[in-house]
Amino acid sequence: MRKWILLSAIAISCLSCVKSGGVIPNVAVNFQAATTDPRFSALNVPGGAVLVNGYGVAGLILYREADGSYAAYDRCSTVDPSKLCAVTLDAGNFTVTDPCSGGKWALSSGNPVKAPAVTSLKAYSIDVSNFEIFVSN
């Protein structure tokens, strides 16, 4: 009986140490900007992307889809979110890379495209109307 209790205690402690992996913490995001702001001019064309600091966990990525819609993601890498490593835009603005791990994600979907990335980037709601961009969660 003692062996059973000891084995159960060891199993529970080992399971509690397993990393949740790829979970970005929830933080309130309420970003608003004018689309006429020169800092966001890259969003005037499909495939354009802009990095915004000071929002989300590690900043925001705003991306203009090929169909003219928009996407917003947190810049925090999902490879090891506790490091708070912010992804960077790659040439061509179609992917972003985690400089800490080398993981890579597609901006069109937020899905991982290169290991060790296995979890999608955290997406936020984005709305553009009356020449204003709104990002929230």
C-alpha positions in Angstrom: 0.0 0.0 0.0 2.9 2.4 0.8 4.4 1.7 -2.6 1.1 2.5 -4.3 0.8 5.8 -2.4 4.5 6.7 -3.2 4.1 5.9 -6.9 0.9 7.9 -7.0 2.6 10.9 -5.4 5.5 10.7 -7.8 3.2 10.5 -10.8 1.2 13.5 -9.7 4.3 15.6 -9.1 5.7 14.7 -12.5 2.5 15.5 -14.3 2.3 18.9 -12.5 5.7 19.8 -13.9 4.7 19.3 -17.6 4.9 22.5 -19.5 1.6 23.8 -20.9 3.6 24.8 -24.0 2.5 27.5 -26.4 -0.1 29.2 -24.3 0.1 33.0 -24.4 -1.2 34.7 -21.3 -4.5 36.6 -21.6 -4.0 40.3 -21.3 -6.5 43.0 -22.2 -5.9 44.5 -25.7 -7.7 47.7 -26.8 -5.7 49.3 -29.6 -7.0 52.0 -31.9 -5.3 54.0 -34.7 -6.1 56.0 -37.8 -5.5 54.2 -41.0 -4.2 57.5 -42.4 -1.3 57.5 -39.9 1.9 57.2 -42.0 3.1 54.4 -39.6 0.4 52.2 -40.9 0.8 52.9 -44.6 2.1 49.3 -45.2 -1.5 48.1 -44.5 -2.7 49.9 -47.6 -1.7 47.0 -49.8 -2.3 43.2 -49.5 0.6 41.5 -47.8 1.5 44.6 -45.8 2.4 44.2 -42.2 3.1 46.5 -39.3 4.5 45.9 -35.8 3.0 47.7 -32.9 4.7 47.8 -29.5 3.1 48.3 -26.1 0.0 46.1 -26.6 -0.6 42.4 -26.0 2.1 40.3 -24.3 5.0 41.2 -26.7 3.4 43.7 -29.1 1.1 43.3 -32.1 1.4 42.3 -35.7 -1.2 43.8 -38.0 -1.4 42.1 -41.4 -3.4 42.9 -44.6 -4.7 39.7 -46.2 -4.7 39.1 -49.9 -8.5 39.5 -50.0 -8.2 42.9 -48.4 -9.2 41.8 -44.9 -7.0 42.2 -41.8 -5.5 40.0 -39.2 -3.9 40.8 -35.8 -1.6 38.6 -33.8 0.4 38.9 -30.6 4.2 39.0 -31.3 4.9 36.7 -28.4 6.4 33.4 -29.6 4.4 30.3 -28.8 7.5 28.1 -28.6 8.3 29.2 -25.0 6.0 32.0 -24.0 7.7 32.5 -20.7 10.7 34.0 -22.5 8.5 36.7 -24.0 10.5 36.5 -27.2 8.9 38.8 -29.8 8.7 37.4 -33.4 10.1 39.6 -36.2 8.9 40.1 -39.7 10.7 38.2 -42.4 11.5 39.7 -45.9 8.3 39.9 -47.9 6.0 40.1 -44.8 4.5 36.6 -45.4 6.1 35.0 -42.3 7.5 35.9 -38.9 10.4 34.3 -37.1 11.1 33.8 -33.4 14.7 34.9 -33.0 15.1 32.9 -29.8 14.1 29.5 -31.2 14.0 29.8 -35.0 10.3 28.9 -35.1 8.4 30.4 -38.0 4.7 31.2 -38.6 2.6 32.2 -41.7 0.9 35.6 -41.4 -2.0 34.6 -43.6 -3.2 32.1 -40.9 -0.9 32.5 -37.8 -0.1 28.8 -38.2 3.4 27.4 -37.6 5.4 26.6 -40.7 8.8 25.7 -39.2 9.7 23.8 -36.1 10.1 24.0 -33.2 6.8 26.1 -33.5 3.8 23.8 -33.2 1.1 26.2 -31.8 -0.4 29.1 -33.8 0.2 32.7 -32.9 -2.4 34.2 -30.6 -5.0 36.0 -32.8 -6.9 39.1 -31.8 -10.1 40.6 -33.2 -9.5 43.4 -35.7 -12.0 45.8 -37.3 -11.4 48.6 -39.7 -14.0 51.2 -40.4 -14.2 54.9 -41.0 -10.5 55.0 -41.5 -9.8 53.6 -38.0 -8.2 50.3 -36.9 -9.5 48.6 -33.8 -7.8 45.6 -32.2 -9.3 43.9 -29.1 -9.8 40.6 -27.4 
